[in-house]
Amino acid sequence: MVILCLPCLAGCRVYRQQPAALLPSGPVPPGAPGREVSLLPPSRSLDSSPPPIEAALQFGPEPPKVSPPYRLKPGDVLEINIFGEDDALKQVTVGPDGRISYLSATDIRVADRTFEEVRRVLAAELSHDYIDPRVTITGSRYSGNTVTVTGVVRTPGRYEIQDGMKLLDVIAAAGGIASAAYSAGGGVTYDMRSIADLKRAVLLRGKQVVPVDFTALIDGRPQDIISNNVAVRAGDTVYIPSGASLENKVFVLGMVRYPQVVRFSGSISFVEAVAEAGGVPVGAWERRAFIVRGRLSSPTILPVNLRDVLTGSIPDLKLSPGDIVFVPKTPLKKLDEVVSQIVPVVSTLDTGLRVRDALR
């Protein structure tokens, strides 16, 4: 015989077991046959904190950052096609003016635009001759995505970069400076690291100098190397000057008759260096010339009124080895414009000086 206790069955509730942390706490109300568990989530006031799982979702790690889409540059080579159209596949190169021509779409500006932006522009232009053209664009070669590496490296030049490349990557692509050798003629060979003036090396980005300690980057502790091994961008210039014979040369640049490296023995003054470079022609901005001293990444820039020095209104200045004298054509509003203008010229003169010495 089976005896069913109907009152017991009637008083029972069927529910899904909740975690202990979510069960109501506190004493059972008087007169209640047992603790009840609601199948619905308890209501929360606006100022209550979220449950543990929601809190983990809300305050968990940030999603990974997505790299911005690549923007085309002059020199990039593209393969363009229209799906389903015969003989529509063409390879075009972005011109120096940043424009391309493809089929009936001519003189289209693509520089500094993404692939998707260019695809939409081409589709709109080609819609006059094609019904709903499905344009596809792929990059064949990114010649415009380059960094210039110059100075005391094995192979100075322009190097294509990929996403994620850093400063040491492009220096290595140029042959490096730690193990390469430089021949000064007469069978004499120097280790290029002993010639490289790392204190005056610079990473130039447009008109801005990126703060990098090249001495720590090349010869520093692991943490110093990591912190100074910054990511490079298209258009950057890396200049690692030579320190050979730095004790007896200065650079005279800008609006002088013969911009050059001036060698000297003993000492040399500001006026003497300008005179060695042929003096200043008419049209130069004499009232605000500059002496650039020290690291190009964080130089000391001394404005000098060249006219007052030449007329004796103020005393002449003694130059230090490695100084750069710069006479601008027009007044410069910002001091960082001085560095951005002199780095390419210093690099060219310094390289030519080393080649001339090697041929002697």
LINNORVEN-V468973 format. One line per field, one symbol per residue. ss: DSSP state (a for helix, b for strand, c for the rest). phi: phi as a letter, one per 40 degrees, with the letter a starting at -180 (. if undefined). psi: psi as a letter, one per 30 degrees, with the letter a starting at -180 (. if undefined). A space follows every 10 residues. Layout:
ss: ???
phi: ???
psi: ???
//
This chain:
ss: cccccaaaaa acccccccca aacccccccc cccccccccc cccccccccc caaaaaaacc cccccccccc cccccbbbbb bbcccccccb bbbcccccbb bbccbbbbbc ccccaaaaaa aaaaaacccc ccccbbbbbb bbcccbbbbb bcccccbbbb cccccbaaaa aaaccccccc bbbcccccbb baaaabcaaa cbbbbccbbb cccaaaaaac caaaaaaacc bcccccbbbb cbcccaaabb bbbbcccccb bbbcccccba aaaaaacccc cccccaaabb bbbccccccb bbbbcaaaaa cccccccbcc cccbbbbccc cccccaaaaa aaaaaaaaaa aaaaaaaaac
phi: .bbccddccc ccbbaccccd cbccbhccdd gccacbbccc cccbcccccc cdccccccbc cccccccccc bcbdgcbbbb abdgbcfccb bbbccdcgbb bafccbfccb cgbcdccccc ccccccccbb cfcccbbbcc abcccbbcbb hcbcbcibbc bbdgcbdccc cccchgbcbc bbcbgggcbb cccccccccb cabbbgbbcc cbccccccbc cdcccccccc ccbdgcbbbb ccbcfccbab bbbgcbcbda cbcabgaabd cccccccggb cchccccacb bbbgcccacc bbcbcccccc cgcbccbccb dgcbcbbccb cccbcccccc ccdccdcccc cccccccccc
psi: kkkkjeeeef fkkklkklke ffkklllkkk fkflkkkkfk kkkklfglll leeeeeeega kklkkkklkk kllkfkkkjk ljkfkkgfjl klkklfggll kjbfjlhkkf kglleeeeee eeeeeffffk jikjkkklke kiffilkkkl bileikakkk llkfklefee eefgflfefl lkkglggkkk kfefekiffg lkjkjbgkkk jkjfeeeega leeeeeffil kllkflkkkj lkgkgffhkl kjlbileikl kjklkclkle eeeeefggak lkfliffilk kkkakffilj jjkkjeeeee fgelllkkll kflkkkjlel kkekeffeef ffeeeeeeee eeeeeeeff.
//
